[in-house]
């Protein structure tokens, strides 16, 4: 595996009570979900901390890419069932947890997901809010909410169907059938498969490689791809065109094309 630049912990990786652990590696902001006793089940506090940290890095010019990781055993086995078990329709409505999830969906910088083990329910939905998913070959990905009397609620019926089509989405959501990592790759739900032992370092390498690219172009390209889920083809192409024109206002466009002509490696400044 390629050597990785040194990481700088921001929260102590040994602190067992922190819900998320953060560190940086160059221009990559790394977040690890840290509730190992419950397979990284996502409770409201954790999701709030995640949104706050991501928004902080989204506004920080020193960070151009984020890497979101679980553990080797579990990316996240879903929303926290214990937290939801006694809720009522009104209490769920009033606490409006999804507002926090929507904040994560609005992050502009690319998010790489390092997924190993279980990515279930809300875990699968969180994974689908990331941009490039590096899945270990042991990953199990699904929406098993049907088995506990509910259904996906954080965008699963919509994002999964858009990603894999109706036939597979119905099988995963109605039958509660988990996909293997190989199946998830075949249907386009994850970007790349890696051996289990490289679940984290392979994803970090992808994030570090992205961080070397022109960061304004990265953000606008992410925006354009996400619009493909929302706009029709004519509107989507027009939107893409405007973003494409905008990139000609960046120094990185001048540098990238000049470097190509001069047969040298471009040195991007992120502006
Ligand atoms: N919530 C809370 N605790 C969990 C969760 C979860 N989603 N998943 C696992 N745990 C806990 C277990 O209860 C267990 O705790 P304990 O040791 O105290 O008994 C511990 O994690 C280890 O789990 P298991 O012993 O069950 O481990 P196994 O290896 O035997 O099984 C499984 C692993 C198959 C992943 C199993 O734990 C499982 O089926 N988990 C639940 C998966 C699930 O149903 N996920 C969907 C949850 S609902 C959801 O995500 C809705 C999202 C939309 C709304 C979001 C905002 C409100």
Boltz pocket constraint, residues with backbone or C-beta under 6 A from the ligand:
constraints:
  - pocket:
      binder: B
      contacts: [[A, 36], [A, 37], [A, 38], [A, 39], [A, 41], [A, 42], [A, 77], [A, 78], [A, 79], [A, 80], [A, 81], [A, 82], [A, 97], [A, 98], [A, 118], [A, 120], [A, 121], [A, 122], [A, 123], [A, 144], [A, 145], [A, 148], [A, 151], [A, 152], [A, 153], [A, 154]]
      max_distance: 6.0
